[in-house]
Amino acid sequence: MTDAHAARLEKDGFTIVRGALDATHVKTLLADIDRLEVELAISHGENIFEGFKTKRVYNLLARGESFVRAVDHDVLVPVLEGLLGRGLLVGTVSSIAIEPGETPQPMHADDQIIPLDRPHPALTSTVMIALTPFDATTGGTRIVAGSHTRPSFPEPFGQYPDAKNVELEPGDALIYNGSLWHGGGENRSTGRRVGLAIGYCAGWLRQQENQQLGIPKEIAKTFSPRLRKLVGYGLYKTLYGHIDRCSPVDLLDDAGRRVVVGVPR
């Protein structure tokens, strides 16, 4: 299955994992997002990119076990490793709730802030997990298949007749290359379109959200060994991210110094 997803990511720039989360998990995530929007007094966005009728909650790994289970996922992480390589990092975890009347988001590529010529090897990837139905009416993500291989960025307000709204059922996960042209859709329905957006990056890149300061140490201590590495408590190729030649996980666990940089592997 992982090979099939890898082939589609290479060709089209995206793939879909159907039923990545079960109905109970989806229901819990929706309830947690609703609660957090109230507790944190989340307001609508204030620019055309974040949307004037869209609510976003960030730093979700610090805000509940349901988000941890969605990120530390036995099916999704191997697909992402196939695209970005071993040692990849979680860059951001946020919810995106597009409300009725929201207009289409400007077309963009998530990695266009990176100053490199295009096309280039995959550097970032996003997993969008649908928590409500995604389609052309609800504001399903618009994508231009194959655009990750183009040598230019999209015009934010250009016309894209080849763009299509992704159709997802709750629990489905859209995985796409950070170079893929895409944008949130127009919500012409009467309900909210809610998704969980998890951004990943190659292990040597700076993360979008500062996970080490954003996630309290006592919460990070409860993470699995894989998730600890995903948020940055590990080393990339036994070198990048060390502290006095030791892994930062030693400081997390108060385990004492274990020199690993320079040790033959």
C-alpha positions in Angstrom: 0.0 0.0 0.0 2.8 2.4 0.9 4.4 1.9 -2.6 1.1 2.8 -4.3 0.8 6.0 -2.3 4.5 6.8 -3.1 3.8 6.3 -6.9 0.8 8.6 -6.8 2.7 11.3 -4.8 5.4 11.2 -7.4 3.1 11.4 -10.4 0.2 13.6 -9.1 1.7 15.3 -6.1 -1.0 13.9 -3.8 -2.6 10.7 -2.5 -5.6 9.8 -0.3 -5.7 7.3 2.5 -9.3 6.3 3.0 -10.5 5.6 6.5 -7.3 6.7 8.2 -9.3 7.6 11.4 -12.3 5.7 12.7 -15.6 7.4 13.4 -15.1 7.5 17.2 -11.7 9.3 16.8 -13.3 11.8 14.3 -16.1 12.5 16.8 -13.6 13.1 19.6 -11.5 15.4 17.5 -14.5 17.5 16.5 -15.6 17.8 20.1 -12.1 18.8 21.2 -11.8 21.4 18.4 -15.2 22.9 19.4 -14.1 23.1 23.0 -10.8 24.7 22.2 -12.3 27.3 20.0 -14.4 28.4 23.0 -11.7 28.0 25.7 -9.1 29.9 23.6 -11.6 32.5 22.3 -10.6 31.7 18.7 -11.8 34.3 16.3 -12.0 34.3 12.5 -9.0 35.0 10.4 -8.2 38.6 9.5 -6.7 38.2 6.0 -7.7 36.6 2.7 -5.2 33.7 3.2 -6.4 32.6 6.6 -10.0 33.5 5.7 -12.5 35.9 7.1 -14.9 33.1 7.9 -12.4 30.5 9.0 -11.3 29.5 12.4 -7.9 27.9 13.1 -6.4 26.5 16.3 -2.7 25.9 16.4 -0.2 23.9 18.5 -2.6 21.1 18.9 -0.1 18.5 20.0 0.0 20.4 23.3 -3.8 20.3 23.6 -5.0 16.8 23.8 -4.5 13.0 23.3 -6.8 12.8 20.3 -4.4 15.0 18.3 -1.4 13.0 19.4 -3.0 9.8 18.0 -3.7 11.5 14.7 -0.1 12.6 14.3 1.6 9.4 15.6 -0.1 7.3 13.0 1.1 3.8 11.9 -0.2 4.2 8.3 0.4 7.9 7.6 3.9 8.3 9.0 5.5 5.6 6.7 3.9 7.2 3.6 5.4 10.6 4.7 8.8 8.9 5.3 8.7 7.6 1.7 8.3 11.2 0.5 10.5 13.2 2.9 12.9 10.6 4.1 13.7 9.2 7.6 14.1 11.7 10.3 11.3 13.9 9.2 9.7 16.4 11.6 6.3 17.6 12.5 6.1 21.2 11.4 2.6 22.3 12.5 -0.6 20.8 13.8 -3.7 22.9 13.4 -7.5 22.7 12.9 -9.1 24.5 10.0 -12.9 25.2 10.2 -14.3 26.8 7.1 -17.7 28.3 7.8 -20.6 28.9 5.4 -20.0 31.9 3.1 -16.2 31.6 3.1 -14.6 32.4 -0.3 -11.9 30.4 -2.0 -8.5 30.6 -0.5 -5.8 32.0 -2.9 -4.0 29.3 -4.8 -0.5 28.7 -3.3 2.2 26.1 -2.6 3.1 25.5 1.0 6.8 25.5 0.3 6.9 28.7 -1.8 8.6 30.6 1.1 11.7 28.4 0.6 14.1 30.2 -1.7 15.0 27.3 -4.1 14.4 26.9 -7.8 11.5 24.7 -8.8 10.9 21.9 -9.2 12.9 20.4 -6.4 12.8 17.2 -4.2 10.0 17.2 -1.7 10.8 19.3 1.4 7.5 19.6 3.1 4.2 17.7 3.1 0.7 18.3 4.5 -1.8 15.7 5.7 -5.3 17.1 5.7 -7.7 14.8 7.6 -11.3 15.4 6.9 -13.5 15.6 10.1 -16.6 16.5 8.1 -17.4 15.8 4.4 -15.1 17.6 1.8 -16.5 18.3 -1.6 -17.1 21.2 -4.1 -20.0 22.5 -2.0 -18.6 22.4 1.5 -15.2 23.9 0.6 -13.1 20.8 -0.1 -9.4 21.6 -0.8 -8.8 22.6 -4.4 -5.7 21.0 -6.0 -4.0 21.1 -9.4 -2.7 17.6 -10.0 0.9 17.4 -11.1 1.6 21.0 -10.4 4.4 20.1 -8.0 6.6 19.5 -11.1 6.0 23.0 -12.5 8.9 25.5 -12.5 6.8 28.4 -11.1 4.5 29.4 -8.3 0.8 29.8 -8.9 -0.8 33.3 -9.2 -2.9 33.7 -6.1 -6.0 34.9 -7.9 -5.4 33.3 -11.3 -7.9 31.1 -13.1 -7.3 27.4 -12.7 -9.7 25.4 -14.9 -7.8 22.2 -14.1 -8.2 22.6 -10.3 -10.6 20.1 -8.7 -12.1 19.9 -5.2 -10.9 16.9 -3.3 -13.8 14.7 -2.1 -13.2 13.1 1.3 -15.4 11.4 3.9 -14.8 12.0 7.6 -11.7 10.1 8.6 -10.1 10.2 5.1 -6.6 11.7 4.8 -5.3 13.8 1.9 -1.5 13.8 1.7 0.2 16.2 -0.7 3.6 17.4 -1.6 4.4 20.9 -0.3 5.0 22.1 -3.9 1.5 21.1 -5.0 -0.7 24.1 -6.0 -3.8 24.1 -3.8 -6.2 26.2 -1.8 -9.2 25.9 0.5 -12.5 25.9 -1.3 -15.6 28.0 -1.2 -18.1 26.9 1.4 -21.6 27.1 -0.2 -23.2 24.7 2.3 -25.0 25.4 5.6 -22.4 23.7 7.8 -18.7 24.0 8.8 -16.0 22.1 6.8 -13.6 21.0 9.5 -10.2 19.5 8.9 -7.1 18.6 10.9 -4.0 19.9 9.1 -0.6 18.3 10.0 2.4 19.7 8.3 5.7 17.8 8.1 9.2 18.8 6.8 12.5 17.1 6.1 14.6 16.6 9.2 17.1 19.3 8.4 14.5 22.1 7.9 13.1 24.6 10.4 9.7 23.6 11.7 6.7 26.0 11.0 5.7 25.9 14.7 8.3 25.7 17.4 7.4 22.4 18.9 10.0 22.2 21.7 8.8 25.5 23.3 5.2 25.1 22.2 4.7 21.7 23.8 5.2 21.7 27.6 8.0 19.3 28.7 5.6 17.2 30.9 3.4 16.6 27.9 6.3 15.7 25.6 7.5 13.2 28.1 4.3 11.2 27.5 4.9 10.9 23.8 5.9 7.6 22.1 9.6 7.4 21.0 8.5 8.0 17.4 6.5 11.1 18.2 9.3 12.5 20.4 11.5 12.3 17.3 8.8 13.8 15.1 8.6 16.9 17.2 12.3 17.3 17.4 13.6 15.4 20.4 16.0 13.4 18.3 18.9 13.8 15.8 18.9 14.0 12.1 21.5 11.6 10.7 23.0 11.4 14.2 24.2 15.1 13.9 21.7 17.9 13.4 19.9 19.0 16.6 22.5 17.7 19.1 23.2 19.3 22.5 26.9 18.9 23.5 27.1 15.8 21.2 24.0 14.3 23.0 20.5 13.7 21.9 17.9 16.3 23.2 15.8 13.3 24.4 18.3 12.9 27.2 17.3 16.3 28.6 13.6 15.4 28.1 14.0 12.3 30.2 16.6 13.6 32.6 18.5 10.4 31.8 22.0 11.8 31.9 24.4 12.5 29.0 24.9 9.8 26.3 27.4 11.0 23.7 26.1 9.9 20.2 27.5 12.5 17.8 30.7 11.1 16.2 29.9 7.5 17.4 30.3 5.1 14.5 27.0 3.6 13.3 
